[in-house]
Amino acid sequence: MTDPALLRSRMIDELTAGGFLDPGWREAFLAVPRHAFIPDVVWQEQRRDLVPFHRAEDPDRWLRQAYAPHQALITQVDDGYPVGPGLIGDRISSSASQPNVVALMLAALEVTPGMRVCEIGTGTGYNTALLAQHLGADHVTTIEVDAAVATQARRALSATGYGAVTVITGDGAHGYPPHAPYDRILSTAAVQQVPSAWVAQTRPGGRVLTPWGTPYLNGALLSLTVGEDGTARGHLVDNVAFMWLRDQRIPLIWVRDCVYDENKAMVSHTDIHPGRVTDDYHAALAIGLMVPGCEYRLCRAQDDSGEYTMWFLHPPSRSWASIGYIPNTDTYEVNQLGPRHLWDEVETAYTRWVQAGSPTADQWQFTITPGGQRVELPATTPQEECLIVGDAFDDGKAALPA
Ligand SMILES: C[S@@+](CC[C@H](N)C(=O)[O-])C[C@H]1O[C@@H](n2cnc3c(N)ncnc32)[C@H](O)[C@@H]1O
């Protein structure tokens, strides 16, 4: 049987060598036994299915996974009620985040002794334990929406000596007012729209750190500082992908469920390679901001022709578009149908992004007030207008046909 302490020390060496672990957090990573927070059943992705793996099947492998520095472990699927035959799941609903991502987010949090932190998305409780080890358990409040996940985390925290952490079962979007104000709010679930309660419960000068994204691109880390006037301002500081906060989830949708009446589609052509609007991280971020609610999927041809179709979908308005990619060609056929002309919107957004000088993700400025979220790209010259996105969050309702 492999020694957990040895695995832990190897994980820490790798995190350090990779530049993920801030030296100030090393002691906490050494002290907290990660395997004590991992449930006996974890889930593994096999093609499109999530399949359970039991610790008893291979205890050594289970333990090695617990200390794999770049691997997230899926700890719950389908909110604890997997529906597929043989308990195969569809959607990841809780996980132990990759240790390298945990380390980089804790470094980005910039906490100092004495600070009080509210964590949203307790999950396994591992990140909570690191915070508790670093700041003192009585300085940490954590909120988990799923009662079974919260119970398991409470158990693991008590068993490892961090039982004094306050673990709340509830909707973290509301924060936890009884312990406010906080110096830091750290979310380990992604948002499309930052809940105003997080800003209201952070002291002036304090920070909110949260994964942020759009249906087009889930993959950014937003850092906000709260001002004396109660407004939070900030920008994207890294690239991380997380599961969504429960109320801001995007329904799982198959292309075949969204695409209809293909023979009635409006046909046009474009010389924009579909990869240009999806593969470039900074372009995809800007398009996601400017084309609210749009998602995309790539479907490759079954043969080895290299052909594929890129689908753009907006399920609430029943709008879809597609581009057929054929290698060694310069123009691509576009089909679109529905009240929103999704390809036209994507192409316009991409063109605006290029005309604005292809700004990088960190250049977008975020402002959160009780009235909502505003995202803008400041003008660099007095002649330029800034590119304003307003509230980039699309709940789908505005786009529903009357
Ligand atoms: C990525 S996991 C957390 C990872 C955790 N920090 C760890 O390393 O074990 C995200 C968690 O957020 C929880 N969650 C989702 N929406 C939430 C909400 N509205 N309030 C509180 N927790 C939420 C999920 O149930 C899930 O357990």
The ligand as an SDF file (V2000), in Angstrom:
LIG
                    3D

 27 29  0  0  0  0  0  0  0  0999 V2000
  -16.1000   22.2590   -7.8270 C   0  0  0  0  0  0  0  0  0  0  0  0
  -17.0750   21.7940   -6.5030 S   0  0  0  0  0  0  0  0  0  0  0  0
  -16.2040   22.4040   -5.0960 C   0  0  0  0  0  0  0  0  0  0  0  0
  -14.8350   21.9230   -4.9530 C   0  0  0  0  0  0  0  0  0  0  0  0
  -14.3290   22.0110   -3.5420 C   0  0  0  0  0  0  0  0  0  0  0  0
  -13.8630   23.3190   -3.2490 N   0  0  0  0  0  0  0  0  0  0  0  0
  -13.2820   20.9610   -3.3600 C   0  0  0  0  0  0  0  0  0  0  0  0
  -12.1330   21.1440   -3.7330 O   0  0  0  0  0  0  0  0  0  0  0  0
  -13.6710   19.8900   -2.8970 O   0  0  0  0  0  0  0  0  0  0  0  0
  -18.4110   22.9630   -6.5420 C   0  0  0  0  0  0  0  0  0  0  0  0
  -19.3900   22.7810   -5.4210 C   0  0  0  0  0  0  0  0  0  0  0  0
  -20.2580   23.8930   -5.4320 O   0  0  0  0  0  0  0  0  0  0  0  0
  -21.5000   23.4560   -5.0020 C   0  0  0  0  0  0  0  0  0  0  0  0
  -22.5170   24.4430   -5.3710 N   0  0  0  0  0  0  0  0  0  0  0  0
  -23.0990   24.6560   -6.5750 C   0  0  0  0  0  0  0  0  0  0  0  0
  -23.9870   25.6570   -6.4930 N   0  0  0  0  0  0  0  0  0  0  0  0
  -23.9470   26.1060   -5.2240 C   0  0  0  0  0  0  0  0  0  0  0  0
  -24.6540   27.1180   -4.5280 C   0  0  0  0  0  0  0  0  0  0  0  0
  -25.5850   27.8630   -5.1320 N   0  0  0  0  0  0  0  0  0  0  0  0
  -24.3760   27.2930   -3.2250 N   0  0  0  0  0  0  0  0  0  0  0  0
  -23.4470   26.5230   -2.5890 C   0  0  0  0  0  0  0  0  0  0  0  0
  -22.7710   25.5430   -3.1940 N   0  0  0  0  0  0  0  0  0  0  0  0
  -23.0080   25.3360   -4.4940 C   0  0  0  0  0  0  0  0  0  0  0  0
  -21.6720   22.1100   -5.6780 C   0  0  0  0  0  0  0  0  0  0  0  0
  -22.6670   21.3330   -5.0540 O   0  0  0  0  0  0  0  0  0  0  0  0
  -20.2600   21.5600   -5.5480 C   0  0  0  0  0  0  0  0  0  0  0  0
  -20.1430   20.7790   -4.3840 O   0  0  0  0  0  0  0  0  0  0  0  0
  1  2  1  0
  2  3  1  0
  2 10  1  0
  3  4  1  0
  4  5  1  0
  5  6  1  0
  5  7  1  0
  7  8  2  0
  7  9  1  0
 10 11  1  0
 11 12  1  0
 11 26  1  0
 12 13  1  0
 13 14  1  0
 13 24  1  0
 14 15  1  0
 14 23  1  0
 15 16  2  0
 16 17  1  0
 17 18  1  0
 17 23  2  0
 18 19  1  0
 18 20  2  0
 20 21  1  0
 21 22  2  0
 22 23  1  0
 24 25  1  0
 24 26  1  0
 26 27  1  0
M  CHG  2   2   1   9  -1
M  END
$$$$
